[in-house]
């Protein structure tokens, strides 16, 4: 995948260069040291079942949470540094998770395996690349069993407390998921948490190799953040996110 064309940061560099313990939110702002509250709520409601896939697992907090609740969990990420971090986190948590370095948009060798997929802010990485989104949705269909459930939490375009990043439009899911064999059962809004400092944008821009188009896209968010920053506690922000629930059709 061409990073500049798709405007995705160098995740391997972000994870490799961050301290072993996550105490540098400017490096990995989405790592809040544990699972997102929206994901914890999903588990508490009993929506997760059977074999669980966490694609784009990053530091592994969600896969670890599933394992801590007794589920068999697999976390996939293309970044070896992210998987190493996830394995350390699982060891500290005292749980067993199958963490693998692999392309989560293809899921080769994982056919007919999972009952639940929880995509925690992975799909939206391909904001400008619907071809990859289609390939990924098809890979999820191949990797799951009949009747499997897919839950997605992806950046949206709604406004939360004055912060409005440029995320995915709702119709994106309506185009991509049914075409790949998924029936959308629910599409609504929720929030994710992140830790943002003024250095966050500088660091992310560096990992975009100075992509001017990406920097221009983020400029409104930076302006919003400058206004919000003095009001935040511990630099924690809530971000607008789509919550999607879908069922695998056969």
C-alpha positions as CSV (number, residue, x, y, z in Angstrom):
1,X,0.0,0.0,0.0
2,X,1.3,3.4,-0.9
3,X,1.4,5.3,2.4
4,X,1.4,8.8,0.9
5,X,-1.5,8.1,-1.5
6,X,-3.6,6.7,1.3
7,X,-2.4,9.1,4.0
8,X,-1.7,6.6,6.7
9,X,1.0,7.1,9.3
10,X,4.0,4.9,9.7
11,X,2.6,2.8,12.5
12,X,5.7,0.7,12.8
13,X,7.8,3.8,13.5
14,X,5.2,5.1,16.0
15,X,5.3,1.9,18.0
16,X,9.0,1.3,17.6
17,X,10.0,4.7,18.8
18,X,7.6,5.1,21.7
19,X,8.8,4.1,25.2
20,X,8.1,0.5,26.2
21,X,5.6,1.7,28.8
22,X,3.0,4.0,27.2
23,X,3.9,7.3,28.8
24,X,4.3,9.3,25.6
25,X,0.8,10.1,24.4
26,X,2.2,12.4,21.7
27,X,3.5,9.2,20.1
28,X,0.5,6.9,20.4
29,X,-2.5,9.1,21.3
30,X,-5.1,6.3,20.8
31,X,-3.3,4.1,23.4
32,X,-5.1,5.1,26.6
33,X,-3.5,2.2,28.6
34,X,-6.5,-0.1,28.4
35,X,-9.7,-0.9,26.4
36,X,-12.0,1.8,25.2
37,X,-15.1,2.3,27.3
38,X,-17.3,1.6,24.2
39,X,-15.6,-1.7,23.7
40,X,-15.9,-2.6,27.4
41,X,-19.6,-1.8,27.2
42,X,-20.0,-4.1,24.2
43,X,-18.5,-7.0,26.1
44,X,-20.6,-6.2,29.2
45,X,-23.8,-6.3,27.1
46,X,-22.9,-9.9,26.0
47,X,-22.4,-9.0,22.3
48,X,-19.1,-10.8,22.1
49,X,-19.1,-14.6,21.7
50,X,-16.9,-17.5,20.7
51,X,-13.6,-16.9,18.9
52,X,-12.9,-13.2,18.7
53,X,-10.7,-11.3,16.2
54,X,-9.1,-7.9,16.9
55,X,-7.8,-6.6,13.6
56,X,-5.2,-3.8,13.7
57,X,-4.7,-4.7,17.4
58,X,-2.0,-2.2,18.1
59,X,-1.0,-2.4,21.8
60,X,-3.5,-5.2,22.2
61,X,-5.7,-3.8,24.9
62,X,-9.0,-5.0,23.4
63,X,-7.8,-8.5,22.6
64,X,-6.5,-8.7,26.2
65,X,-9.8,-7.6,27.5
66,X,-11.6,-10.3,25.6
67,X,-9.2,-12.9,26.9
68,X,-9.7,-11.6,30.5
69,X,-13.4,-12.3,30.1
70,X,-12.8,-15.9,29.0
71,X,-12.9,-15.5,25.3
72,X,-10.4,-17.0,22.8
73,X,-8.8,-13.9,21.3
74,X,-6.6,-13.3,18.3
75,X,-4.9,-9.9,17.6
76,X,-3.5,-9.1,14.1
77,X,-1.3,-6.2,13.2
78,X,1.2,-5.5,10.4
79,X,3.6,-3.8,12.8
80,X,6.1,-6.1,14.5
81,X,6.7,-3.4,17.1
82,X,3.0,-3.1,17.9
83,X,2.7,-6.9,18.3
84,X,5.8,-6.9,20.7
85,X,4.1,-4.2,22.7
86,X,0.8,-6.2,22.8
87,X,2.6,-9.3,23.9
88,X,4.2,-7.4,26.8
89,X,0.8,-6.0,27.8
90,X,-0.7,-9.5,27.7
91,X,2.1,-10.9,29.9
92,X,1.5,-8.1,32.4
93,X,-2.2,-8.8,32.4
94,X,-1.7,-12.5,32.9
95,X,-3.7,-13.6,29.9
96,X,-3.1,-15.7,26.7
97,X,-3.8,-14.0,23.4
98,X,-2.8,-15.2,19.9
99,X,-1.0,-12.1,18.6
100,X,0.2,-12.4,15.0
101,X,2.2,-10.1,12.7
102,X,0.1,-10.2,9.5
103,X,-1.9,-8.1,7.0
104,X,-5.2,-7.6,8.7
105,X,-6.8,-6.5,5.4
106,X,-6.2,-10.0,3.9
107,X,-6.2,-12.4,6.9
108,X,-4.5,-15.2,4.9
109,X,-4.7,-18.6,6.6
110,X,-7.5,-17.6,9.0
111,X,-10.5,-18.8,7.0
112,X,-13.7,-19.9,8.7
113,X,-12.4,-19.3,12.2
114,X,-14.0,-16.4,14.1
115,X,-17.5,-15.9,15.6
116,X,-17.0,-12.2,16.5
117,X,-14.9,-9.4,15.0
118,X,-14.5,-6.1,16.8
119,X,-12.8,-3.6,14.6
120,X,-11.5,-0.9,17.0
121,X,-10.6,2.1,14.7
122,X,-8.8,0.0,12.0
123,X,-11.1,0.3,9.0
124,X,-11.0,4.1,9.1
125,X,-7.3,4.1,8.6
126,X,-8.2,3.5,4.9
127,X,-10.3,6.7,4.7
128,X,-9.3,7.5,1.1
129,X,-8.9,3.9,-0.1
130,X,-12.3,2.2,-0.6
131,X,-10.6,-0.5,-2.7
132,X,-8.7,-1.7,0.4
133,X,-11.9,-1.3,2.5
134,X,-13.7,-3.7,0.1
135,X,-10.9,-6.2,0.2
136,X,-10.8,-6.0,4.0
137,X,-14.6,-6.5,4.4
138,X,-14.3,-9.5,2.1
139,X,-11.4,-10.9,4.1
140,X,-13.5,-10.6,7.3
141,X,-16.3,-12.6,5.6
142,X,-13.8,-15.4,4.7
143,X,-12.3,-15.4,8.2
144,X,-15.6,-15.8,10.0
145,X,-18.1,-18.5,10.5
146,X,-21.8,-18.5,9.4
147,X,-23.8,-16.0,11.5
148,X,-20.7,-14.2,12.8
149,X,-21.1,-10.7,14.2
150,X,-19.0,-7.7,13.1
151,X,-18.7,-4.6,15.3
152,X,-16.9,-1.5,14.1
153,X,-15.9,1.7,15.8
154,X,-14.6,4.2,13.3
155,X,-14.0,8.0,13.2
156,X,-17.1,9.9,12.1
157,X,-17.9,13.4,11.1
158,X,-20.2,14.5,13.9
159,X,-19.3,17.1,16.5
160,X,-18.3,16.1,20.0
161,X,-17.6,18.9,22.4
162,X,-16.4,21.1,19.6
163,X,-14.0,18.5,18.1
164,X,-14.9,17.4,14.6
165,X,-12.3,15.4,12.7
166,X,-12.8,14.4,9.1
167,X,-13.9,10.8,9.4
168,X,-16.0,8.5,7.3
169,X,-19.5,9.3,6.0
170,X,-22.3,6.9,7.0
171,X,-22.9,5.9,3.4
172,X,-19.4,4.4,3.2
173,X,-20.5,1.5,5.4
174,X,-23.7,1.1,3.4
175,X,-21.7,0.8,0.2
176,X,-18.9,-1.5,1.4
177,X,-20.3,-3.9,3.9
178,X,-23.4,-5.3,2.0
179,X,-21.3,-5.8,-1.1
180,X,-18.9,-8.0,1.0
181,X,-21.7,-10.2,2.4
182,X,-22.5,-8.2,5.7
183,X,-26.0,-7.1,6.7
184,X,-25.9,-3.8,8.7
185,X,-28.1,-4.2,11.8
186,X,-27.1,-0.9,13.5
187,X,-25.3,2.3,12.5
188,X,-25.1,5.0,15.2
189,X,-22.8,7.2,17.1
190,X,-20.6,6.9,20.1
191,X,-17.2,8.2,21.3
192,X,-13.6,7.0,21.7
193,X,-11.0,8.4,24.0
194,X,-7.5,9.6,23.1
195,X,-4.7,11.6,24.8
196,X,-3.8,14.6,22.7
197,X,-1.1,17.2,23.4
198,X,0.2,19.9,21.1
199,X,3.1,17.6,20.3
200,X,0.7,14.9,19.0
201,X,0.0,16.7,15.7
202,X,3.7,17.4,15.2
203,X,4.6,13.8,15.8
204,X,1.9,12.4,13.5
205,X,2.8,14.8,10.8
206,X,6.4,13.6,10.9
207,X,5.2,10.0,10.4
208,X,3.2,11.2,7.4
209,X,6.5,12.2,5.8
210,X,5.3,15.8,5.7
211,X,2.3,15.0,3.6
212,X,0.9,18.5,2.9
213,X,-2.6,17.3,2.0
214,X,-2.9,15.4,5.3
215,X,-1.6,18.4,7.3
216,X,-4.2,20.6,5.6
217,X,-6.9,18.1,6.5
218,X,-5.8,18.1,10.1
219,X,-5.6,21.9,10.4
220,X,-9.2,22.5,11.4
221,X,-8.8,19.8,14.1
222,X,-5.7,21.5,15.4
223,X,-7.5,24.8,15.6
224,X,-10.4,23.1,17.5
225,X,-7.9,21.4,19.8
226,X,-6.1,24.7,20.7
227,X,-9.5,26.0,22.0
228,X,-10.3,22.8,23.9
229,X,-6.9,22.0,25.3
230,X,-7.1,24.4,28.4
231,X,-10.4,22.7,29.4
232,X,-9.1,19.1,29.2
233,X,-8.2,17.0,32.2
234,X,-5.0,15.0,31.6
235,X,-5.1,15.9,27.9
236,X,-7.9,13.4,27.4
237,X,-10.3,14.0,24.6
238,X,-13.5,12.3,23.3
239,X,-13.6,11.7,19.6
240,X,-16.7,11.2,17.4
241,X,-17.0,7.6,16.3
242,X,-19.5,5.5,14.3
243,X,-20.7,2.3,16.0
244,X,-21.6,-0.3,13.5
245,X,-23.1,-3.8,14.1
246,X,-23.4,-6.2,11.2
247,X,-24.1,-9.9,10.6
248,X,-22.4,-12.2,8.2
249,X,-24.6,-13.4,5.4
250,X,-23.9,-16.8,3.7
